[in-house]
Amino acid sequence: MKSIREQISNKPWLGWLLFAATLVIVFFLGLLASTIMERRAEAMFAYTPQVEFESWEPRSAVWGENFPREYQSYLQTSDTTFRSQFNGSAMIDMLEVDPKMVVLWAGYAFAKDYNQGRGHYYAITDVYNTLRTGGPKKPEDGPQPATCWTCKSPDVVRIMERDGVEAFYKKTWAQLGPEIVNFIGCNDCHDAKTMNLRISRPALVEAFQKMGKDVTKSTHQEMRSLVCAQCHVEYYFNKKRVEGAAWLTFPWEKGLTVEKMEEYYDAIEFSDWTHALSKAPMLKAQHPDYEIYKTGVHADRGVSCADCHMPFKSEGGQKFTDHHMTSPLNNVANSCQVCHREETAKLIENVYQRQERIIEIRDQLEQLLVMAHVEAKKAWDLGATEVQMKEILQDIRKAQWRWDFSAAGHGSSFHSPVEMARVIGNGIRLAQDARIKLARVLAKLGFNEAIAYPDIATKAKAQQFIGLPMEDLRKEKAEFLQTMVPKWLEEAAAREKSYKVTRM
């Protein structure tokens, strides 16, 4: 075989070709090296502070001057166009979708109004608008305590730091209206100096302490779920801890399962309300997303909430957490397909299958519970005694707690479908037990007829059935939105001008 020199001597054009090829390779290698250096320099100076602010700064736009990528992605949570088969970012009137819920919550504020949330961006607006917060005309008015603000705004961090936790829990919702105006943001999850994930709400810290754990010992990966668990959990307002305070408390002392939390509530004889029809002492599940997630396969594999709902993304030389908190179905490539290699359509189909099957059996439980409440009311009307009704009301309480636990969580049928099927199955058994016992009581009272299922085909019919004065409630809310809210916002704008922000 001839040497390269001999080949070039025989074919001079070959030398020029090699020379040109070498130039091209060197050029692209230089371009690559330049790009790498540029990206490294970009990464080095990416988080150079532009402003310095107080540790309690509630305005995410101020934080965004130092972290523009994260802030700009967070602003995308204002987009409500994404809809999946059942939920998404758009507001959905869940009582219109499922009017049976109105009857199940008779006597409780959720029977008035229950909308699928639009996301963190609308946390303040939506709590203004919901009928559950009433229409206060002065600071002391309204049905809700200030504790209802706890998960809605980083202003809560500022107020708790300024006034103390106990003082916060002692106020009314309307008293803090002018103080809480910034929707969920940076200071809820991050330390202002280090940007490390941190727990800003005392209820989670206290819950860990009662379980004999120190939340500060959690790993970074665990924190990527625990910052969510500050709010996406089951909770209640403990009004016995400090007089005059609605102390936010997680019922985790005995465990995180539906049975363990029920055991906790039973031990302290707690109920959220007495049902308007059946007179059962009821429990209202809030949104036990974290507890249900912990029973699922993703938690077992060490996958955090942020891995799916806030996946990493890259821009230039920067890899950062996408703060557009949304359904993984809205971003399958960066969430699901990081681990799963199936096609997008197949992954979405798998999710919908789980949701459809859980909703199918959950709907059966709802129908049984509606009839249990209606039949219990009939028994009371016929003169049933408390002794006759005691076991029945406990069965109704336990059955509806399991229904609500499965219905209140966001994405529960996907997070842990096996656990949800178990919980709903036990709820069906308890509801059937209640109805069998009711049939016996009704027979003893001389009533042997079948009670017709009520006409609750729409939200309006269901609310009329349980006697809600919806026209008055809407009028009260409209007046509140026109008079009180503008004053709150005006006062807040004047106050925020005094917040210290230093340009670097």
ABEGO torsion letter per residue (X at the ends): XBBAAAAAAABAAAAAAAAAAAAAAAAAAAAAAAAAAAAAAAAAAAABBABBBBAABABAAAAAAABAAAAAAAAAAABAABBBAABEABBBBAAAABAAAAAAABGBAAAABBBBBAEAAAAAAAAAABAAAEBBABAABEABBAAAAAAABAAAAAAAAAAEAAAAAABBAAAAAAABABBBBAAAABBAAAGBBBBABAAAAAAAAAAGBBAAABBAAAAAAAAAAAABBBBBBBAAABBGBBBBBBBAAAEABAAAAAAAAAAAGBBABBBAAAGBBBBBBBBBAAAAAAABAAAAAGBBAAAAABBBBBBEABBBBBABBBBAAABAAABAAAABABBAAAAAAAAAAAAAAAAAAAAAAAAAAAAAAAAAAAAAAAGBBAAAAAAAAAAAAAAAAAAAAAAABBGAAAABAAAAAAAAAAAAAAAAAAAAAAAAAAAAAGBABBBBBBBAABAAAAAAAAGBBAAAAAAAAAAAAAAAAAAAAAAAAAAAAABBBBBX
